[in-house]
C-alpha cells in the first residue's frame, strides 16, 4: 500500500487509566474514505473495533512496534477505542498517520 500521509498525531497513554472512547476518524478534513496508519510503541494495550450495524466487537492486542492500517471504508463501517484497564500498564505511545486535505 502506498499512501501520501502528510500529518502525524502523537498520543501518550501513561497508564491503564488513560484511554480513548468509541469513535471514528471521520473528520471532514480527512475526506470521505480516509486511510489511517497507526504505530504502537511501548506497553501492549487492548484495541477494540465495533461494527456500526451489527455491534460485533473484535479485540486486538497492539504490541510495541505493531502497525494497524484502517482503510477501505473502515471509518464509516466501524468505531474503535482503547479502553481503560485496571492492570498495571506502563507508557504507550501511539503515532497516527493521516492525509489531511487542504481546502
Backbone as CSV, one residue per row, in Angstrom:
resi,resn,N_x,N_y,N_z,CA_x,CA_y,CA_z,C_x,C_y,C_z
1,UNK,0.837,-1.171,0.000,0.000,0.000,0.000,0.886,1.239,0.000
2,UNK,0.565,2.159,-0.834,1.270,3.428,-0.874,0.246,4.527,-0.656
3,UNK,0.530,5.413,0.301,-0.420,6.481,0.604,0.352,7.736,1.002
4,UNK,-0.062,8.895,0.510,0.672,10.142,0.796,0.261,10.796,2.124
5,UNK,0.731,10.266,3.248,0.424,10.875,4.537,1.130,12.220,4.655
6,UNK,0.463,13.188,5.272,1.087,14.497,5.475,0.893,15.012,6.907
7,UNK,0.431,14.135,7.798,0.171,14.537,9.173,0.400,13.354,10.107
8,UNK,0.905,13.649,11.294,1.032,12.610,12.318,0.520,13.181,13.638
9,UNK,-0.270,12.379,14.335,-0.811,12.733,15.641,-0.175,11.798,16.656
10,UNK,0.415,12.350,17.710,1.056,11.541,18.756,0.181,11.567,20.008
11,UNK,-0.092,10.386,20.549,-0.836,10.258,21.803,0.009,9.482,22.788
12,UNK,0.022,9.917,24.044,0.722,9.207,25.117,-0.315,8.696,26.104
13,UNK,-0.264,7.403,26.370,-1.122,6.764,27.360,-0.200,6.368,28.511
14,UNK,-0.271,7.119,29.615,0.688,6.975,30.705,0.482,5.723,31.532
15,UNK,-0.752,5.251,31.605,-1.081,4.072,32.413,-2.338,3.437,31.834
16,UNK,-2.811,2.376,32.477,-4.038,1.730,32.039,-5.267,2.595,32.221
17,UNK,-5.152,3.683,32.968,-6.282,4.585,33.185,-6.445,5.609,32.068
18,UNK,-5.395,5.839,31.278,-5.523,6.701,30.100,-6.166,5.870,29.000
19,UNK,-7.155,6.453,28.328,-7.925,5.686,27.353,-8.466,6.605,26.267
20,UNK,-9.126,5.992,25.291,-9.822,6.720,24.227,-11.149,6.008,24.020
21,UNK,-12.244,6.736,24.087,-13.579,6.147,23.943,-13.909,5.792,22.498
22,UNK,-15.089,5.204,22.316,-15.544,4.803,20.988,-15.630,6.011,20.060
23,UNK,-15.048,5.890,18.876,-15.089,6.969,17.894,-14.689,6.435,16.519
24,UNK,-14.873,7.261,15.516,-14.355,7.035,14.170,-13.538,8.254,13.789
25,UNK,-12.536,8.050,12.969,-11.738,9.171,12.464,-12.408,9.647,11.170
26,UNK,-13.486,10.407,11.335,-14.301,10.803,10.187,-14.423,12.318,10.050
27,UNK,-13.398,13.030,10.462,-13.407,14.479,10.336,-13.420,14.865,8.858
28,UNK,-14.090,15.942,8.538,-14.247,16.367,7.147,-12.901,16.587,6.454
29,UNK,-11.901,17.071,7.192,-10.593,17.335,6.577,-9.818,16.062,6.211
30,UNK,-10.350,14.884,6.584,-9.717,13.610,6.204,-10.320,13.024,4.930
31,UNK,-11.390,13.630,4.413,-12.024,13.141,3.195,-13.051,12.057,3.483
32,UNK,-13.649,11.534,2.406,-14.735,10.568,2.534,-14.285,9.186,2.977
33,UNK,-13.132,8.733,2.560,-12.673,7.377,2.843,-11.212,7.413,3.279
34,UNK,-10.931,7.940,4.492,-9.541,8.124,4.894,-8.804,6.814,5.159
35,UNK,-7.506,6.853,4.915,-6.603,5.773,5.297,-5.869,6.256,6.544
36,UNK,-5.921,5.455,7.605,-5.285,5.800,8.874,-4.281,4.700,9.187
37,UNK,-3.021,5.061,9.402,-1.984,4.103,9.788,-1.515,4.460,11.196
38,UNK,-1.465,3.467,12.069,-1.169,3.705,13.475,-0.053,2.773,13.945
39,UNK,0.987,3.352,14.528,2.110,2.584,15.067,2.074,2.684,16.590
40,UNK,2.169,1.534,17.256,2.174,1.477,18.723,3.590,1.264,19.226
41,UNK,3.964,2.006,20.260,5.281,1.886,20.880,5.103,1.795,22.393
42,UNK,5.808,0.873,23.014,5.725,0.747,24.471,4.817,-0.390,24.887
43,UNK,4.036,-0.145,25.929,3.189,-1.157,26.560,2.105,-1.692,25.619
44,UNK,1.849,-2.994,25.664,0.757,-3.604,24.902,-0.574,-3.174,25.501
45,UNK,-1.518,-2.794,24.631,-2.860,-2.407,25.086,-3.914,-3.068,24.206
46,UNK,-5.103,-3.250,24.789,-6.255,-3.765,24.051,-6.792,-2.673,23.140
47,UNK,-7.165,-3.068,21.923,-7.764,-2.170,20.944,-9.024,-2.865,20.454
48,UNK,-10.153,-2.176,20.504,-11.429,-2.763,20.115,-11.984,-2.071,18.884
49,UNK,-12.572,-2.885,17.975,-13.292,-2.351,16.817,-14.713,-2.885,16.887
50,UNK,-15.694,-1.997,16.669,-17.108,-2.363,16.759,-17.821,-1.989,15.458
51,UNK,-18.474,-2.982,14.872,-19.262,-2.716,13.672,-20.420,-1.791,14.029
52,UNK,-20.689,-0.832,13.184,-21.756,0.136,13.461,-23.144,-0.507,13.426
53,UNK,-23.388,-1.432,12.516,-24.729,-2.009,12.353,-24.941,-3.204,13.277
54,UNK,-24.092,-4.211,13.198,-24.267,-5.441,13.985,-23.803,-5.298,15.429
55,UNK,-22.974,-4.298,15.697,-22.397,-4.058,17.037,-21.434,-5.167,17.465
56,UNK,-20.976,-5.991,16.531,-19.991,-7.028,16.823,-18.656,-6.374,17.153
57,UNK,-18.013,-6.825,18.237,-16.744,-6.246,18.675,-15.608,-7.238,18.427
58,UNK,-14.520,-6.742,17.848,-13.302,-7.515,17.632,-12.193,-6.874,18.458
59,UNK,-11.398,-7.715,19.118,-10.343,-7.221,20.008,-8.968,-7.582,19.457
60,UNK,-8.042,-6.641,19.539,-6.651,-6.844,19.145,-5.754,-6.450,20.319
61,UNK,-4.621,-7.106,20.452,-3.584,-6.671,21.374,-2.537,-5.923,20.576
62,UNK,-2.454,-4.612,20.734,-1.471,-3.822,19.990,-0.162,-3.797,20.762
63,UNK,0.805,-4.570,20.292,2.115,-4.679,20.930,3.040,-3.591,20.409
64,UNK,4.129,-3.376,21.109,5.108,-2.389,20.680,5.643,-2.743,19.299
65,UNK,5.620,-1.784,18.396,6.089,-1.992,17.036,5.008,-2.426,16.075
66,UNK,3.785,-2.657,16.567,2.715,-3.105,15.671,2.193,-1.945,14.832
67,UNK,1.779,-2.292,13.628,1.210,-1.332,12.680,-0.230,-1.740,12.411
68,UNK,-1.150,-0.817,12.603,-2.565,-1.034,12.304,-2.940,-0.066,11.198
69,UNK,-3.485,-0.590,10.103,-3.926,0.261,8.993,-5.431,0.092,8.845
70,UNK,-6.146,1.198,8.895,-7.591,1.192,8.676,-7.851,1.895,7.349
71,UNK,-8.505,1.166,6.442,-8.769,1.690,5.097,-10.042,1.056,4.556
72,UNK,-10.349,1.283,3.294,-11.484,0.658,2.609,-12.799,0.811,3.360
73,UNK,-13.097,2.008,3.816,-14.362,2.278,4.476,-14.421,1.924,5.946
74,UNK,-13.277,1.638,6.561,-13.265,1.242,7.977,-13.889,2.317,8.871
75,UNK,-13.675,3.592,8.564,-14.183,4.660,9.432,-15.698,4.799,9.343
76,UNK,-16.291,4.452,8.201,-17.754,4.536,8.087,-18.437,3.258,8.583
77,UNK,-17.758,2.129,8.553,-18.356,0.848,8.959,-18.100,0.487,10.417
78,UNK,-17.059,1.075,11.031,-16.640,0.691,12.379,-16.375,1.912,13.252
79,UNK,-16.413,1.676,14.553,-15.874,2.593,15.547,-14.759,1.837,16.259
80,UNK,-13.861,2.557,16.905,-12.774,1.898,17.624,-12.493,2.633,18.933
81,UNK,-11.830,1.926,19.859,-11.487,2.526,21.140,-10.285,1.821,21.760
82,UNK,-9.685,2.490,22.714,-8.625,1.936,23.553,-9.163,2.040,24.982
83,UNK,-9.721,0.933,25.516,-10.399,1.022,26.817,-9.437,1.115,27.997
84,UNK,-9.961,1.607,29.110,-9.204,1.614,30.365,-8.985,0.176,30.813
85,UNK,-7.949,-0.023,31.615,-7.695,-1.326,32.216,-7.189,-1.114,33.638
86,UNK,-7.574,-2.038,34.528,-7.091,-1.951,35.911,-5.735,-2.630,36.068
87,UNK,-5.299,-3.358,35.015,-3.982,-3.997,35.055,-2.892,-2.927,35.059
88,UNK,-1.808,-3.211,35.751,-0.681,-2.275,35.784,-0.097,-2.173,34.380
89,UNK,-0.105,-0.990,33.819,0.412,-0.761,32.470,1.352,0.427,32.485
90,UNK,2.420,0.308,31.707,3.359,1.404,31.560,2.987,2.282,30.380
91,UNK,3.900,3.129,29.988,3.691,4.102,28.919,3.475,3.428,27.562
92,UNK,2.499,3.931,26.836,2.268,3.538,25.446,2.196,4.817,24.630
93,UNK,2.955,4.860,23.550,2.915,5.977,22.604,2.262,5.455,21.331
94,UNK,1.352,6.235,20.781,0.689,5.881,19.534,0.911,7.003,18.537
95,UNK,1.418,6.650,17.365,1.612,7.605,16.270,0.599,7.278,15.190
96,UNK,-0.273,8.224,14.860,-1.323,8.014,13.885,-1.072,8.907,12.667
97,UNK,-0.859,8.253,11.532,-0.555,8.957,10.291,-1.827,9.099,9.448
98,UNK,-2.023,10.300,8.883,-3.213,10.606,8.103,-2.856,11.542,6.960
99,UNK,-3.742,11.631,5.999,-3.626,12.666,4.977,-4.716,13.700,5.253
100,UNK,-4.284,14.894,5.614,-5.214,15.996,5.848,-5.360,16.750,4.544
101,UNK,-6.608,16.909,4.089,-6.876,17.576,2.817,-6.827,19.082,2.995
102,UNK,-6.314,19.750,2.019,-6.247,21.216,2.019,-7.503,21.742,1.320
103,UNK,-8.198,22.672,1.966,-9.423,23.231,1.369,-9.176,24.629,0.881
